[in-house]
């Protein structure tokens, strides 16, 4: 393993923006700080409780990954798939040719705290059939070394592989580091990647750049394959996300992703006319969107 660590391109604090119905999220990817990072289209750190939420909305052409830190998130789609994402669980949803769904916090009192990542699909797989990978906390491997514990959601860390099948090669790691901790993480040279710290303080790379709470460290590409992260006197919690760039044209219009603007026009037509994956979409309404009206 190369002992030279990847260095940081830039460090920034993502803004908090409105999203859904009454919710606010810290938008890590999807603003002027970092509009896109091939193959990633968006990443939000959400912290929401009822009556706020994310009622009925469509997706096409990419994958959404919801990972819960605490609280619960209910979900339901127009094909009858429904469930609850609990703390430590991950839902890896391939929207493919079309999904209409709702996501709502499970409580008026305890916030649903977690992340939602949007990952682009290769053009050849953009219109695949929708698919869910519901990975509960007990199925996510946990590995520890040098005062560091890594939950391997996708990809590989410390010789341990995650359970996710991914059409777009991706690493998704949730890391908790004690004081005087260290992690040497392999990330392929040509991949894009970043670290988002949601608690504590860490030191990254050969320049020992300090990264504080709620900050993003964007990693330089085409450098060493080893990312070195340390702590000194305090604990830290952060996610590492990296992926192989698709290097294909991307057109985004709200919740729809395509390779060309013409495909976006066809997507609007399919959604409005209820065809090519959106059959019955316009007539469907979720049950869970009404959770915001019924305080127990």
Short mmCIF file of the C-alpha atoms (twelve columns), coordinates in Angstrom:
data_MODEL
# 
_entry.id   MODEL 
# 
loop_
_atom_site.group_PDB 
_atom_site.id 
_atom_site.type_symbol 
_atom_site.label_atom_id 
_atom_site.label_alt_id 
_atom_site.label_comp_id 
_atom_site.label_asym_id 
_atom_site.label_seq_id 
_atom_site.Cartn_x 
_atom_site.Cartn_y 
_atom_site.Cartn_z 
_atom_site.pdbx_PDB_model_num 
ATOM 1   C CA . UNK A 1   0.000   0.000  0.000   1 
ATOM 2   C CA . UNK A 2   1.281   3.460  -0.916  1 
ATOM 3   C CA . UNK A 3   2.062   5.369  2.297   1 
ATOM 4   C CA . UNK A 4   1.565   8.693  0.570   1 
ATOM 5   C CA . UNK A 5   -1.922  9.913  1.335   1 
ATOM 6   C CA . UNK A 6   -4.361  11.628 -0.945  1 
ATOM 7   C CA . UNK A 7   -4.557  15.323 -0.232  1 
ATOM 8   C CA . UNK A 8   -7.534  17.654 -0.095  1 
ATOM 9   C CA . UNK A 9   -8.799  19.718 -3.029  1 
ATOM 10  C CA . UNK A 10  -10.903 21.966 -0.802  1 
ATOM 11  C CA . UNK A 11  -12.795 22.086 2.476   1 
ATOM 12  C CA . UNK A 12  -16.222 23.698 2.773   1 
ATOM 13  C CA . UNK A 13  -19.294 23.814 4.995   1 
ATOM 14  C CA . UNK A 14  -22.426 22.770 3.079   1 
ATOM 15  C CA . UNK A 15  -25.440 25.091 3.322   1 
ATOM 16  C CA . UNK A 16  -28.765 24.197 4.910   1 
ATOM 17  C CA . UNK A 17  -31.571 24.396 2.333   1 
ATOM 18  C CA . UNK A 18  -35.330 23.690 2.229   1 
ATOM 19  C CA . UNK A 19  -36.412 20.339 0.812   1 
ATOM 20  C CA . UNK A 20  -39.617 18.330 0.556   1 
ATOM 21  C CA . UNK A 21  -42.571 19.567 2.627   1 
ATOM 22  C CA . UNK A 22  -41.289 21.694 5.478   1 
ATOM 23  C CA . UNK A 23  -37.960 19.896 5.854   1 
ATOM 24  C CA . UNK A 24  -34.482 21.393 5.829   1 
ATOM 25  C CA . UNK A 25  -31.333 19.503 4.848   1 
ATOM 26  C CA . UNK A 26  -27.606 20.154 4.798   1 
ATOM 27  C CA . UNK A 27  -26.848 19.795 1.065   1 
ATOM 28  C CA . UNK A 28  -23.366 18.343 0.623   1 
ATOM 29  C CA . UNK A 29  -23.613 17.801 -3.137  1 
ATOM 30  C CA . UNK A 30  -25.966 19.899 -5.227  1 
ATOM 31  C CA . UNK A 31  -25.065 23.547 -4.542  1 
ATOM 32  C CA . UNK A 32  -22.503 26.010 -5.866  1 
ATOM 33  C CA . UNK A 33  -19.923 24.557 -3.451  1 
ATOM 34  C CA . UNK A 34  -20.100 21.177 -5.212  1 
ATOM 35  C CA . UNK A 35  -22.737 20.875 -7.941  1 
ATOM 36  C CA . UNK A 36  -21.954 17.300 -8.958  1 
ATOM 37  C CA . UNK A 37  -19.135 14.855 -8.399  1 
ATOM 38  C CA . UNK A 38  -19.300 12.149 -11.062 1 
ATOM 39  C CA . UNK A 39  -20.930 9.664  -10.446 1 
ATOM 40  C CA . UNK A 40  -22.716 11.422 -7.551  1 
ATOM 41  C CA . UNK A 41  -25.584 13.805 -8.224  1 
ATOM 42  C CA . UNK A 42  -26.709 14.872 -4.753  1 
ATOM 43  C CA . UNK A 43  -26.106 14.176 -1.061  1 
ATOM 44  C CA . UNK A 44  -28.235 15.508 1.786   1 
ATOM 45  C CA . UNK A 45  -27.768 15.198 5.528   1 
ATOM 46  C CA . UNK A 46  -31.365 15.340 6.714   1 
ATOM 47  C CA . UNK A 47  -32.674 15.819 10.236  1 
ATOM 48  C CA . UNK A 48  -36.449 15.993 10.120  1 
ATOM 49  C CA . UNK A 49  -39.455 15.196 12.238  1 
ATOM 50  C CA . UNK A 50  -43.175 15.326 11.532  1 
ATOM 51  C CA . UNK A 51  -45.063 17.219 10.214  1 
ATOM 52  C CA . UNK A 52  -42.142 17.806 7.792   1 
ATOM 53  C CA . UNK A 53  -41.289 15.092 5.298   1 
ATOM 54  C CA . UNK A 54  -40.868 14.059 1.710   1 
ATOM 55  C CA . UNK A 55  -44.335 13.173 0.359   1 
ATOM 56  C CA . UNK A 56  -45.184 11.611 -3.027  1 
ATOM 57  C CA . UNK A 57  -42.529 12.330 -5.671  1 
ATOM 58  C CA . UNK A 58  -41.070 10.539 -8.726  1 
ATOM 59  C CA . UNK A 59  -37.559 9.449  -9.722  1 
ATOM 60  C CA . UNK A 60  -36.028 8.093  -12.912 1 
ATOM 61  C CA . UNK A 61  -32.546 7.280  -14.191 1 
ATOM 62  C CA . UNK A 62  -30.452 6.897  -11.032 1 
ATOM 63  C CA . UNK A 63  -30.185 5.326  -7.561  1 
ATOM 64  C CA . UNK A 64  -31.062 6.752  -4.148  1 
ATOM 65  C CA . UNK A 65  -29.260 5.542  -1.033  1 
ATOM 66  C CA . UNK A 66  -30.833 6.275  2.346   1 
ATOM 67  C CA . UNK A 67  -28.736 5.552  5.426   1 
ATOM 68  C CA . UNK A 68  -30.126 6.209  8.908   1 
ATOM 69  C CA . UNK A 69  -28.067 7.376  11.862  1 
ATOM 70  C CA . UNK A 70  -30.973 7.664  14.304  1 
ATOM 71  C CA . UNK A 71  -34.759 7.831  14.275  1 
ATOM 72  C CA . UNK A 72  -36.882 6.124  11.625  1 
ATOM 73  C CA . UNK A 73  -38.008 6.842  8.083   1 
ATOM 74  C CA . UNK A 74  -41.176 5.307  6.591   1 
ATOM 75  C CA . UNK A 75  -41.278 4.682  2.854   1 
ATOM 76  C CA . UNK A 76  -43.954 3.582  0.374   1 
ATOM 77  C CA . UNK A 77  -44.108 3.389  -3.425  1 
ATOM 78  C CA . UNK A 78  -46.748 3.127  -6.128  1 
ATOM 79  C CA . UNK A 79  -46.091 -0.596 -6.677  1 
ATOM 80  C CA . UNK A 80  -47.021 -1.533 -3.104  1 
ATOM 81  C CA . UNK A 81  -43.509 -1.710 -1.647  1 
ATOM 82  C CA . UNK A 82  -43.376 -0.206 1.850   1 
ATOM 83  C CA . UNK A 83  -41.422 -0.428 5.076   1 
ATOM 84  C CA . UNK A 84  -39.416 1.351  7.767   1 
ATOM 85  C CA . UNK A 85  -35.726 2.270  7.663   1 
ATOM 86  C CA . UNK A 86  -34.418 1.982  11.233  1 
ATOM 87  C CA . UNK A 87  -31.203 3.325  12.821  1 
ATOM 88  C CA . UNK A 88  -28.157 1.781  11.141  1 
ATOM 89  C CA . UNK A 89  -30.172 0.469  8.178   1 
ATOM 90  C CA . UNK A 90  -29.506 1.282  4.529   1 
ATOM 91  C CA . UNK A 91  -31.973 1.315  1.645   1 
ATOM 92  C CA . UNK A 92  -30.267 1.219  -1.771  1 
ATOM 93  C CA . UNK A 93  -33.029 1.942  -4.295  1 
ATOM 94  C CA . UNK A 94  -32.516 1.722  -8.054  1 
ATOM 95  C CA . UNK A 95  -35.199 3.962  -9.546  1 
ATOM 96  C CA . UNK A 96  -34.313 2.841  -13.082 1 
ATOM 97  C CA . UNK A 97  -37.153 3.494  -15.502 1 
ATOM 98  C CA . UNK A 98  -39.436 4.882  -12.834 1 
ATOM 99  C CA . UNK A 99  -40.453 5.058  -9.175  1 
ATOM 100 C CA . UNK A 100 -43.081 7.183  -7.474  1 
ATOM 101 C CA . UNK A 101 -42.700 7.068  -3.707  1 
ATOM 102 C CA . UNK A 102 -42.942 8.897  -0.385  1 
ATOM 103 C CA . UNK A 103 -40.553 9.110  2.558   1 
ATOM 104 C CA . UNK A 104 -41.760 10.403 5.932   1 
ATOM 105 C CA . UNK A 105 -40.143 10.629 9.379   1 
ATOM 106 C CA . UNK A 106 -41.599 8.170  11.864  1 
ATOM 107 C CA . UNK A 107 -42.039 10.548 14.802  1 
ATOM 108 C CA . UNK A 108 -43.204 13.994 15.856  1 
ATOM 109 C CA . UNK A 109 -40.624 14.005 18.655  1 
ATOM 110 C CA . UNK A 110 -37.485 12.115 17.567  1 
ATOM 111 C CA . UNK A 111 -35.842 13.426 14.379  1 
ATOM 112 C CA . UNK A 112 -35.073 11.104 11.487  1 
ATOM 113 C CA . UNK A 113 -31.347 11.770 11.123  1 
ATOM 114 C CA . UNK A 114 -29.414 10.360 8.193   1 
ATOM 115 C CA . UNK A 115 -28.201 10.750 4.638   1 
ATOM 116 C CA . UNK A 116 -29.642 10.424 1.169   1 
ATOM 117 C CA . UNK A 117 -27.201 10.028 -1.711  1 
ATOM 118 C CA . UNK A 118 -28.092 10.088 -5.414  1 
ATOM 119 C CA . UNK A 119 -25.847 7.985  -7.650  1 
ATOM 120 C CA . UNK A 120 -25.946 8.210  -11.424 1 
ATOM 121 C CA . UNK A 121 -26.499 5.061  -13.488 1 
ATOM 122 C CA . UNK A 122 -24.563 4.160  -16.631 1 
ATOM 123 C CA . UNK A 123 -26.576 5.059  -19.744 1 
ATOM 124 C CA . UNK A 124 -26.846 1.367  -20.641 1 
ATOM 125 C CA . UNK A 125 -28.608 0.661  -17.316 1 
ATOM 126 C CA . UNK A 126 -30.532 3.894  -16.850 1 
ATOM 127 C CA . UNK A 127 -33.895 2.340  -17.754 1 
ATOM 128 C CA . UNK A 128 -33.542 -0.948 -15.891 1 
ATOM 129 C CA . UNK A 129 -36.383 -2.273 -13.757 1 
ATOM 130 C CA . UNK A 130 -36.606 -0.685 -10.300 1 
ATOM 131 C CA . UNK A 131 -34.959 -2.620 -7.485  1 
ATOM 132 C CA . UNK A 132 -34.552 -2.338 -3.714  1 
ATOM 133 C CA . UNK A 133 -31.702 -3.551 -1.559  1 
ATOM 134 C CA . UNK A 134 -32.952 -3.328 2.026   1 
ATOM 135 C CA . UNK A 135 -29.846 -3.796 4.166   1 
ATOM 136 C CA . UNK A 136 -30.594 -3.912 7.877   1 
ATOM 137 C CA . UNK A 137 -28.031 -2.892 10.482  1 
ATOM 138 C CA . UNK A 138 -27.132 -6.491 11.356  1 
ATOM 139 C CA . UNK A 139 -26.149 -7.185 7.719   1 
ATOM 140 C CA . UNK A 140 -23.650 -4.310 7.504   1 
ATOM 141 C CA . UNK A 141 -20.147 -5.560 8.398   1 
ATOM 142 C CA . UNK A 142 -18.291 -3.729 11.171  1 
ATOM 143 C CA . UNK A 143 -14.488 -3.865 11.370  1 
ATOM 144 C CA . UNK A 144 -12.099 -2.199 13.837  1 
ATOM 145 C CA . UNK A 145 -8.409  -1.284 13.858  1 
ATOM 146 C CA . UNK A 146 -6.234  1.451  15.418  1 
ATOM 147 C CA . UNK A 147 -9.036  2.973  17.550  1 
ATOM 148 C CA . UNK A 148 -11.223 3.133  14.464  1 
ATOM 149 C CA . UNK A 149 -14.494 1.342  13.674  1 
ATOM 150 C CA . UNK A 150 -15.782 1.175  10.100  1 
ATOM 151 C CA . UNK A 151 -19.273 0.162  8.994   1 
ATOM 152 C CA . UNK A 152 -18.780 -1.098 5.446   1 
ATOM 153 C CA . UNK A 153 -22.010 -0.262 3.640   1 
ATOM 154 C CA . UNK A 154 -20.577 -0.542 0.128   1 
ATOM 155 C CA . UNK A 155 -17.139 -1.212 -1.255  1 
ATOM 156 C CA . UNK A 156 -14.282 -2.434 0.933   1 
ATOM 157 C CA . UNK A 157 -12.397 -1.307 4.018   1 
ATOM 158 C CA . UNK A 158 -9.784  -3.017 6.189   1 
ATOM 159 C CA . UNK A 159 -10.138 -6.216 4.174   1 
ATOM 160 C CA . UNK A 160 -13.926 -6.364 4.618   1 
ATOM 161 C CA . UNK A 161 -16.479 -5.997 1.803   1 
ATOM 162 C CA . UNK A 162 -19.926 -4.455 2.056   1 
ATOM 163 C CA . UNK A 163 -23.164 -6.267 1.099   1 
ATOM 164 C CA . UNK A 164 -24.373 -3.913 -1.656  1 
ATOM 165 C CA . UNK A 165 -24.511 -4.831 -5.332  1 
ATOM 166 C CA . UNK A 166 -23.753 -1.606 -7.177  1 
ATOM 167 C CA . UNK A 167 -24.144 -0.910 -10.877 1 
ATOM 168 C CA . UNK A 168 -21.882 2.100  -10.414 1 
ATOM 169 C CA . UNK A 169 -18.778 1.110  -8.397  1 
ATOM 170 C CA . UNK A 170 -19.044 2.937  -5.070  1 
ATOM 171 C CA . UNK A 171 -17.484 3.010  -1.607  1 
ATOM 172 C CA . UNK A 172 -19.787 4.063  1.240   1 
ATOM 173 C CA . UNK A 173 -18.226 3.878  4.711   1 
ATOM 174 C CA . UNK A 174 -19.499 5.145  8.065   1 
ATOM 175 C CA . UNK A 175 -16.525 5.648  10.390  1 
ATOM 176 C CA . UNK A 176 -16.294 6.249  14.139  1 
ATOM 177 C CA . UNK A 177 -12.835 7.130  15.416  1 
ATOM 178 C CA . UNK A 178 -11.692 7.326  19.018  1 
ATOM 179 C CA . UNK A 179 -8.988  9.744  20.199  1 
ATOM 180 C CA . UNK A 180 -5.589  8.943  18.669  1 
ATOM 181 C CA . UNK A 181 -7.256  6.934  15.918  1 
ATOM 182 C CA . UNK A 182 -6.024  6.259  12.411  1 
ATOM 183 C CA . UNK A 183 -7.481  4.890  9.186   1 
ATOM 184 C CA . UNK A 184 -5.656  4.033  5.978   1 
ATOM 185 C CA . UNK A 185 -8.344  3.619  3.330   1 
ATOM 186 C CA . UNK A 186 -7.685  2.445  -0.220  1 
ATOM 187 C CA . UNK A 187 -9.449  4.512  -2.896  1 
ATOM 188 C CA . UNK A 188 -8.613  3.857  -6.578  1 
ATOM 189 C CA . UNK A 189 -6.613  6.695  -8.156  1 
ATOM 190 C CA . UNK A 190 -9.130  7.597  -10.843 1 
ATOM 191 C CA . UNK A 191 -12.112 7.723  -8.457  1 
ATOM 192 C CA . UNK A 192 -13.752 10.851 -7.094  1 
ATOM 193 C CA . UNK A 193 -14.270 10.968 -3.356  1 
ATOM 194 C CA . UNK A 194 -14.878 13.062 -0.270  1 
ATOM 195 C CA . UNK A 195 -15.191 12.918 3.497   1 
ATOM 196 C CA . UNK A 196 -18.103 14.465 5.396   1 
ATOM 197 C CA . UNK A 197 -17.600 14.929 9.129   1 
ATOM 198 C CA . UNK A 198 -20.784 14.950 11.179  1 
ATOM 199 C CA . UNK A 199 -19.166 15.001 14.617  1 
ATOM 200 C CA . UNK A 200 -15.763 15.876 16.077  1 
ATOM 201 C CA . UNK A 201 -12.549 16.844 14.289  1 
ATOM 202 C CA . UNK A 202 -10.172 14.923 12.015  1 
ATOM 203 C CA . UNK A 203 -6.832  15.393 10.287  1 
ATOM 204 C CA . UNK A 204 -6.500  14.327 6.637   1 
ATOM 205 C CA . UNK A 205 -3.623  13.752 4.283   1 
ATOM 206 C CA . UNK A 206 0.051   14.675 4.005   1 
ATOM 207 C CA . UNK A 207 -0.603  18.323 4.858   1 
ATOM 208 C CA . UNK A 208 -2.518  17.315 8.002   1 
ATOM 209 C CA . UNK A 209 -5.497  19.493 7.098   1 
ATOM 210 C CA . UNK A 210 -7.975  19.871 9.946   1 
ATOM 211 C CA . UNK A 211 -11.624 19.203 9.163   1 
ATOM 212 C CA . UNK A 212 -14.338 20.248 11.631  1 
ATOM 213 C CA . UNK A 213 -17.936 19.247 12.272  1 
ATOM 214 C CA . UNK A 214 -20.385 19.614 9.361   1 
ATOM 215 C CA . UNK A 215 -17.529 20.128 6.890   1 
ATOM 216 C CA . UNK A 216 -16.692 18.388 3.623   1 
ATOM 217 C CA . UNK A 217 -13.174 17.512 2.500   1 
ATOM 218 C CA . UNK A 218 -13.122 17.023 -1.272  1 
ATOM 219 C CA . UNK A 219 -10.236 14.726 -2.212  1 
ATOM 220 C CA . UNK A 220 -7.869  15.368 -5.097  1 
ATOM 221 C CA . UNK A 221 -8.215  12.940 -7.979  1 
ATOM 222 C CA . UNK A 222 -5.375  11.103 -9.752  1 
ATOM 223 C CA . UNK A 223 -3.263  10.928 -6.621  1 
ATOM 224 C CA . UNK A 224 -2.160  8.245  -4.168  1 
ATOM 225 C CA . UNK A 225 -4.598  5.386  -3.625  1 
ATOM 226 C CA . UNK A 226 -4.310  5.610  0.166   1 
ATOM 227 C CA . UNK A 227 -6.368  8.073  2.172   1 
ATOM 228 C CA . UNK A 228 -4.987  8.632  5.693   1 
ATOM 229 C CA . UNK A 229 -7.273  10.083 8.367   1 
ATOM 230 C CA . UNK A 230 -6.351  10.628 12.030  1 
ATOM 231 C CA . UNK A 231 -7.698  12.035 15.270  1 
ATOM 232 C CA . UNK A 232 -5.737  13.565 18.135  1 
ATOM 233 C CA . UNK A 233 -7.445  14.249 21.463  1 
ATOM 234 C CA . UNK A 234 -11.102 13.920 20.471  1 
ATOM 235 C CA . UNK A 235 -13.490 11.435 18.877  1 
ATOM 236 C CA . UNK A 236 -14.948 11.845 15.395  1 
ATOM 237 C CA . UNK A 237 -17.730 10.453 13.219  1 
ATOM 238 C CA . UNK A 238 -17.697 10.777 9.438   1 
ATOM 239 C CA . UNK A 239 -18.636 9.148  6.161   1 
ATOM 240 C CA . UNK A 240 -16.296 8.415  3.282   1 
ATOM 241 C CA . UNK A 241 -17.927 8.226  -0.150  1 
ATOM 242 C CA . UNK A 242 -16.042 7.533  -3.362  1 
ATOM 243 C CA . UNK A 243 -17.009 6.309  -6.812  1 
ATOM 244 C CA . UNK A 244 -15.766 5.501  -10.278 1 
ATOM 245 C CA . UNK A 245 -16.665 8.349  -12.659 1 
ATOM 246 C CA . UNK A 246 -18.973 7.331  -15.510 1 
ATOM 247 C CA . UNK A 247 -17.718 10.159 -17.752 1 
ATOM 248 C CA . UNK A 248 -20.995 10.226 -19.677 1 
ATOM 249 C CA . UNK A 249 -23.304 13.169 -20.479 1 
ATOM 250 C CA . UNK A 250 -25.764 13.935 -17.681 1 
ATOM 251 C CA . UNK A 251 -28.911 16.048 -17.862 1 
ATOM 252 C CA . UNK A 252 -30.842 16.605 -14.635 1 
ATOM 253 C CA . UNK A 253 -34.286 18.110 -14.262 1 
ATOM 254 C CA . UNK A 254 -35.428 17.880 -10.655 1 
ATOM 255 C CA . UNK A 255 -35.952 14.203 -9.782  1 
ATOM 256 C CA . UNK A 256 -35.268 12.990 -13.331 1 
ATOM 257 C CA . UNK A 257 -31.828 12.096 -14.702 1 
ATOM 258 C CA . UNK A 258 -31.070 11.342 -18.342 1 
ATOM 259 C CA . UNK A 259 -28.301 11.404 -20.906 1 
ATOM 260 C CA . UNK A 260 -29.907 14.008 -23.172 1 
ATOM 261 C CA . UNK A 261 -32.536 16.745 -22.973 1 
ATOM 262 C CA . UNK A 262 -34.680 14.759 -25.404 1 
ATOM 263 C CA . UNK A 263 -34.782 11.911 -22.891 1 
ATOM 264 C CA . UNK A 264 -35.911 14.386 -20.220 1 
ATOM 265 C CA . UNK A 265 -38.816 15.466 -22.476 1 
ATOM 266 C CA . UNK A 266 -39.758 11.800 -22.950 1 
ATOM 267 C CA . UNK A 267 -39.595 11.283 -19.192 1 
ATOM 268 C CA . UNK A 268 -42.085 14.087 -18.544 1 
ATOM 269 C CA . UNK A 269 -44.370 12.607 -21.179 1 
ATOM 270 C CA . UNK A 270 -44.084 9.114  -19.697 1 
ATOM 271 C CA . UNK A 271 -44.829 10.412 -16.203 1 
ATOM 272 C CA . UNK A 272 -47.805 12.543 -17.223 1 
ATOM 273 C CA . UNK A 273 -49.298 9.846  -19.458 1 
ATOM 274 C CA . UNK A 274 -48.500 6.971  -17.093 1 
ATOM 275 C CA . UNK A 275 -46.421 4.807  -19.429 1 
ATOM 276 C CA . UNK A 276 -42.975 3.217  -19.847 1 
ATOM 277 C CA . UNK A 277 -42.541 2.528  -16.126 1 
ATOM 278 C CA . UNK A 278 -44.962 5.094  -14.675 1 
ATOM 279 C CA . UNK A 279 -48.173 3.118  -15.254 1 
ATOM 280 C CA . UNK A 280 -50.742 4.228  -12.669 1 
ATOM 281 C CA . UNK A 281 -48.470 6.899  -11.211 1 
ATOM 282 C CA . UNK A 282 -50.847 9.830  -11.623 1 
ATOM 283 C CA . UNK A 283 -53.694 7.966  -9.905  1 
ATOM 284 C CA . UNK A 284 -51.612 6.864  -6.900  1 
ATOM 285 C CA . UNK A 285 -51.404 8.540  -3.506  1 
ATOM 286 C CA . UNK A 286 -49.397 7.200  -0.599  1 
ATOM 287 C CA . UNK A 287 -50.874 6.455  2.804   1 
ATOM 288 C CA . UNK A 288 -47.842 7.688  4.739   1 
ATOM 289 C CA . UNK A 289 -48.070 11.261 3.457   1 
ATOM 290 C CA . UNK A 290 -51.031 11.627 5.826   1 
ATOM 291 C CA . UNK A 291 -48.751 10.969 8.829   1 
ATOM 292 C CA . UNK A 292 -48.106 14.701 8.974   1 
ATOM 293 C CA . UNK A 293 -51.805 15.329 9.681   1 
ATOM 294 C CA . UNK A 294 -52.267 12.833 12.507  1 
ATOM 295 C CA . UNK A 295 -50.319 13.683 15.624  1 
ATOM 296 C CA . UNK A 296 -50.755 10.937 18.189  1 
# 
